[in-house]
């Protein structure tokens, strides 16, 4: 394998994005690029044509579905009858199990019970109206359903002071002080956003002081990564080191938050020599970096450094989200090329089949990508704000509306913890890499279908034989667990699959001792028969507590007897410690 440490950045990167792109039509029409980029600025990077096509597909097929329209009419009549009964039920007795958005007992009093039930009925009707129409493409169905939900959420009675009984009650109790405080909160947030400052409370979670404080050294740096080696906390360590490959869509320290919930510290305390990649926050200079560059300058360069610092040992490699997808690609490439560098592979909420990629697929079609590519070509990268906006829409109640109600209507102070502070510390994405990632993986599903190229030759996941530990989370809207589970039919390797409570981030940051945590886990032996996700859900044993302890035991079972810890870095081999962790790349804004 080429030593990526020796490769100059100029030689390692892909050709200029102006001449290489997955979309040839955009390459030939610079005027179109400029027009699309300007339209994207006006529409928040949403393609109007993509929405128009979805609406035309839906409306056209609905017009040719009289049976569906009759069903909708009947549903509306039944709902109207139920609401009439609700209107007459003035004693406030709940009509059924309340939605979590209206769970407060105040919503069960008249007339607020009627308002909430009317909203939920309207929501159910539009869900039925935008789904199950013969002939409408699956993607357009999802887009229309999503658009309907966003419009309905805008008019939810919980979002307005006169129709929210909780807000009214607090306004009466405080004499309107909650609204005055809410206005101050709004003005402060507006000032922070206008000046480009992070949300209130993030100042209490300073990187290197409050979070990302596990002791270690940066032992290697190139144009794309800093590699951190953490200092041992035990007298002896397992001989096989652990490499963590985080996603570059976020800062690495989600896995090294506060000392009590740092996965890195937990691994170190369990007797592992831990390395972690810290990705550079790219700018215009990195616009031409492609997926091959992230592989060569990222995973492969890190493995070269680790093999020099801890020689003659295979590596336990773990990848999170997009970092896990990259790790799977790297492992398949090593298998293709006859290299055995990994002792095991662990994937955290990482997809390898993108046919059902979750709600992110709403923003991925040819029209949407053409606009996004044009905008990225114009700036050189995807901005952090664009990514934050997309994730807020995917989970609008938790990330947008509930925040506005709590802080602006109820006047409550902004809540902030280490995970929320990390979430506000967003990163950018290089134009070429992101275009390749979206088209090759999300749009075309090249990886699972054996077409994904690494250095000009395709890789296939079926070549992977490395024992694999795969973690998915129950409420993940970024990488749904059934999508992550598809790894089972892509490789014959031994797979230990874990399904844990929580979402994409909170399910991974799930330290031992956290209350109300459990997980299911079951091993599929190498070459074992496929079990469907529904059957797995019924068969897999359930365990109380954190899955971290199960992973630690799994790693120890595949590691050698403890030995004396290696030194930090290997100066004689060109990997001298450069500075204390967390390094400099993680601090880039």
N, C-alpha and C positions, 0 to 999 in steps of 0.2 A: 504493500500500500504506500502511496506517496505520503511523505511526511509533510503534513499541512503546515507545520511550524516553519519550514524552510521556504514555503511559497510566498512570494511577495503579493501584497493585496491586489496590485494591478493585474497580476497574472492569474490570480485566483478567481476574480469576478467574471461574470458572464458579459457578453457583448453589450453595447449600449442599448438601453430599452427603446430608443428611437428606431433601431434597426431590427430588434428581435422582440417579438411579442407573440403570444398564442393567438392573436386575432389579426390576420394579415390585412383585412380591410381597413382597420384603424391605422396601420402602419403606412398605408398608401395615401391617406387623406388627412394631412395636418390641419386643414381648415375645419374638417368635421371634429377633430379632436378638440380644437379650441371652442367650437360651438357647444359640444357636449359638456365640456368642463364648465363653461359658464352657466349652462342650464342646471348642472349639478349643484352649483353654488346657490342657485335660487330655490331649488327643491329639496335641499338637505340630502343630496346624493341619491335621491329616489328617482327612478326613471318614470316619467309620466307615460311613456309608451308601454312600459311593462304593466302599469296599472290599467291603462286603456284596453290592452289586449285581454287582461283578466276580466274586466267588466264586460267587454264585448262577448267573450266566450260564455260567461255566466248568463248575461241577459239574453243572448241569442238562443242558447239551449233551453233556458227557462221558458221562452216564448213558444217553443215547440214541445213543451211538457205540460199539457193541460191537466194530467193526473197529479203532477207535483203541485201545480197551482191550487187544485181543489183540496189537496191535503193541507196546504198552507192556510187556505181559507177555513177549513174545518178546525185546524189547530188554533187559529185566531179566535174562532167562535167559542171553543172550549175554554181558552184562556180568559176571554171576556166574562164568561159565566163564573169562572173561579174568582176573578177579581171582584165581581159583583157580590159574591158571597163574602169575600174578604172585607169589602166596604161595609157590609152589614154587621160584620163581626167586630163591633166596637169595644169589646172587652179586652182586646189586645192579645188574645190567645194565639200563639204562633200556628200558622197553617202547616208548617212542616219544619224540618231541620234547617236552621238559618244558615245562609251563606256567610263565610268568614268575614266578608266585607260589612255585613250587617249583624254581627254576632252580639253586639252590645244589647243588653235588655231594653234599652231605650227605643230600639228599632221595633220592638214588639208592641208599642203603644200606638193607638190610632192618632193621626192618620199616617204615621211614618211606616207602619207595617204595610199599608196599602201602597205607599210610594216604593218601598223596597221590593214588594212582590210584583208590582207593575214593571219595574226595571228588570227583574230577573225573568219575567215572562217575555218581555221584549227581547232580552238577550237570547233566551231559548228559541224564540221564533226566528230570529235572524241566523242563528246557528243552523236551524233546519232549512232556512231559505237559501243559504249559501253552500249547502252540502247535499250530496245525494242526487244531483241533477244529471240525468243521462247525457253523456257526451262531453261534459266539461272535464278538461284535463285536471289531473290531480294537483299540479302546481297552481293552476288558476283557482281551483277550489280553495286551496289553503290561503292564497292571497286574498280572495274575497272574504273569507271567514275572518282573517286577521284584520282587514280593513273595517269590517262591520264591528268587531270587538273594540277597535280603537275609537271609532265614532261613538259607540255606546258608552264607553268608559268616560268620554268627555262630558256626557250629560248624566252621569250617575248622581243620584240625589245625595250621596255621601260627600260629593265634592263642593257643595254649596252650603253656606251657613244657614240659610232659611229652610233648607230641607234636610239638614243633618241634626237630629235631636241631641246628639252628644255635644255638638258645637253650641246649639241653642242653650242647653242646660248650663254649660260652662260660662257662656256669655252672661247669663242671668246671675250666676254665682259670683262672678268677678266684676260685674258692672262694665263689661266690655274690655277689661284689661287684657284678656287673651287676644282679642283682635288687634289692640294696639301693639302688643308684643309681637304678634304675628307679622304686622307690617314692618316692624323693626327687623325681624328675621329676614323678611323678603328683601328689604333694602340692603342689608348686609350681604346677603347671597348675591344680589344683583351686582353690587360693587366688586365682590370677589371675582365673579364670573367676567365682568367687564375688564378687570385688570389682569385677568389670567391667573388669579391666585387659587390655591386649592380650597376645598370646603372647610368651614370652621371645625376646629377640633383636630385636624390633621397635624397641627403643630405639636401635639402631645405624643406623636409617634414618629420621631425623627429616625431616619435610617442610620444605623450604626450606633445609635444611642439608646433607643427604646425598642426598636425592631431590628432584625438582622444583626444580632449581637453575639451569635455563637463564635467563639474565638477561632481564628484561622488566618491563612495567608493567601494572597493571590500569587500563584506559582507560575502562571503563564498568561500572556496577553497577546492577541493578534488584532486584526482590523475589525473583528466581529465579536469576540468573546474575551472575557476574563475567566480563568479557571481558579476556583477557590478550593484549597485543601484545608479541612478543618482539623484543629489540634485534637489529639486523643484525650479522653477523660478517664480512660481505664488503663490499668497496667499492661494488659495484653489486648490484642485485637484479632479479629478473624483475618486470615491472610488475604482473602479476596476483597479488594476495595469496592466501594459503591460509587457509581457516577449518577448524578441526578441531572436530567436534561429538562429544564422547564420550558414552557412555551415562551416564545419571544413576543407574543401579543401582550405579555404582562411581565412585570419585574419578578425576578426569581424568588424574592424573599417571602412570597406567600408560603413557602415551605420552611422559612426561618423567621417566623413572626416573633412574638414575645417568647421568652424562655419557657413558659408553661405550655405553649402550644406549637413549639417548633419541631417539625418532623426531623429536621437536620440534627438538632440537639438530641432528640430521642434516639436516632440511629447511632450517634457518637457515643451516647451513654450505654447503648447496648453492645459496645465493643466493635464498632465498624469504623474503618477508615473511609471517610466520606469526602467526595469531591462534588462540586456543583458548578454548572455553567452559569455565568452572568452575562446576558446578551447586551451588546451595545444598543443604545437607543438611536436608531438610524435617522439620518437627515438626507439632504440633497446629495451629499457625497456618496451615499450608499444606495442611490436609486437603482443602480444596475446590478445589485446583488440578486442572484437567483436562488432557487431551491438547492441546486448543486453546491453553491457557495456556503449555504447554511449547513449542508452535510459535510463538506470538506473542512471549512474553517470552524465548524461547531463540533459535531459529534466525533469526527475522525481526528481532528486536532487534539481534542480533549483526551481521547483514548491513547494517542501517541504520547502525550505528556504523562498520563497515568502509568502506561507501560514502562516509561523511563524511571518514574519515581518509585513505583512498586513493581519491579521486574518479575517476569516469569509467573505472573498470576493473571488468571482470567478476571473479568470485571462483572459485578452485578450492576446492570444498567437499568435505570428507572426513568421513564419519560412521562411528563404531565401534559395532558391536552394535546396541543399541536406539537409539543416536544416529544410526546409519545408516538405520534404518527411519524415524525422524523426518525425516531429511534427504530421503529419497525422497518422503515425504508432502509436505514443503515444496516440493520441486522440482515435483511433480505439481500442487500448488496454484498455483505461479507459472506453470506452463504453461497451466493452466486460465484464469488471469486475464490471460494475455498479457504476462507479465513475463519478461525475459531477463536475469537477474542472475548466472547461473553460467557460468563458462568450462568447467567440467568437474565431474563428480561421482565421488567415490571412496567405495566401501563396503567396510568391513572386517568380515567375518563378520556381515553384516547380512541378515536375512531380509525378503523382501517378500511371499512366499507362505508361509502357515502351515499348509498341509495336511499337511506332514510336518516338524513343528518340532523333532524330536529328543526326547530323554528328558524334557524339561520338560513335554511333553504328558501325562506320567503324572499330574501334579498339576493337570490342567486338564480339568474337566467341570462340568456344571451343579451337581452336588452339592458338589463341592470348592470351586467359586467362591462358592456361596451361603455356605458357612462362612467362607471367607477374607474375603469382603466384610463379613460380620457382624463379624468380629474387627477388621478395619480400621476399620469404622464406630465401633466401641467405643473404639478407641485414637486414630484419626485418621490412622494410617499403618501401613505394613508394616514391622516391625522388622528391623534388620540380622540379628539372630539367626535369624529365620525363613528369610531368604534363604540364609544360610550353611549352615543345617541341610539345606535342600533340595539344595544343590550337593554337600554331603558325601555324601548318599545316592546321588546320581547317579554319583559316582565314589568309592564307599566304600572300595575297596582302596587307592588312592593317597592319599586325603585322610583316611582314618580308620584302617583296620586296619594298614596298613604303618607309620603313625606310632606307633600304640600298641605294636606289636611292637618297633620300633627304639628307642623312648624308654623304654618301661616294662618290657620283658622283656630287651632287650639292653643297656639302660642307657646308650645313646648320647646325647650332647647333642642338643638340638633344633637342627635345621638351619634356617637363616634366610638368605634373600637378599632383594634389593630387591623382586622380584616377589611373593614370599611375604609380605613386610611390607605391600606395597600390598594384597594380597588380604585381609589381616586388618583393613584400614582400611575397614570396610563402611559403607554408607549406608542411609537409610530411603527409603520410597516413599510419596507421598501417597495417601490412600485412594481418592479419586475417580479420579485419573489411572490408578492401577494397576488398578482395576476396569474402566475403559474399555479400557485396553490389553489386558488378558487376554480380555475378552469380544469386543471388536471385531476384534482381530487373531488371537489364538490360537484362540479358540473358534469364532468366526463367519467368520474369514478375509475380513473386509470389504474390506481393501485390494486384494488381488489380484482380487476379484470386482466391483470398481467401486462399492462401497457405502460406503466410508469417508468420513465427512463432515468437511469443514473449513469452519468458520463456516457450518454449516447446508447446505452444498452438497457433493455427492460429488466426489471426485477419482479419476482413473484414471491408472495408470502408463503406459498406452499413449500419453498426451500427451507424455511425456518424450522429448526429442530430444538431450539433453546427452550428449556423449561420457562414457562411464563406465568406470572402472577398478574391478573387483570382485575382492576377495580372500577366499578361503575356505581353511580348514585341514583337513588329512586326518583328524585324530582329534578333531574338534570335537564334543562331546556336547551343546552348547547350541544351536549353529546348524550342523547337518550340511551338508557342502559340497554335497550334491545338492539340499538345500533352498535354499541360497543361489543355486545355479546356475539355479533356475527364473526368475530375472530375465530370462533369455534369451527367454522367450516372453511376457513381460509388457510389454516395450517394444521398439520397433524401433530404438532408439538404438544407436550403435556401442558395443560392449562388449568390453573387454579383460579376460579372466577369468584369474585366477591361483589355482592350487592349490598350497599350500605345506605343508611338514612342520610338525608341531606341533599343539597344541590351540588352544582358543578364545583363550587369552592368550599362551602361549609361541610360538605360530605367528606372532603379530603382532609381538611384541617379539623380532625376529629380525634383529639388527644385522649389517652386513657384518663378516666375519671370524669369525663363530661357526662352529665345525666341524660337519661332517655336516649341512649344510643344502642343500636344493635345492628347486626349484619347477618347475611346468609352467605355461606361459602361451601363450594363443592369442587372437587378435582375431577377433571377429565384426563385419564391417563394418555400417554403418547399413543397415537393411532387408535384411540377409543372411538366408539360410535357417537354420532351426533345426537344431542338431546335438545329438543326445541326449548325456547325460552320459557314458554308456559309450563312445560313439564319440569324444567329446572326450578322454576319458582315454587312448584309444589314439592319437589324432592329435596332441595338443598336445606341442610340443617340451619337453624337460626341460633345465633350466639349473642349474648348480652355483652355490651361494652364496646370498646374501640377495635377496629380492624387492624390498627397499628400493631397490636400484640401478635395477631395472627401472621402478619407479614414478617415481623421480626423472627418469629419461630420458623417460618418458611425459609427465610434467608439463612438462618443458622443451620438448618438441616442440609443446606446445599453449600456449606462453607467448611473449611478445614479447621483443625485445632488452633486455638489462639496462639499468637506469636508476639514478639516484641513489636511495638508500633514503628512504622517507617518514619524517617525524617520528613519534615515539611519541605517539599521541593527536592530538587537534585541539581545543585549548582554545577557540579562537575559534568553534567549532561546537558546543560543549557537551560535548566528550569529552576533558577535561583528564585527564592521568594522576593517578590517585588514590593509588597506593601501589606498592611493588615487588611483582613476582611472588614467590610464588604467590598472594598475596591472603589473604583471610580465610575465604571460604566453604569452601575445601578443608581448613581446620583445624577445622571444626565437628564435634563428636562427637555 
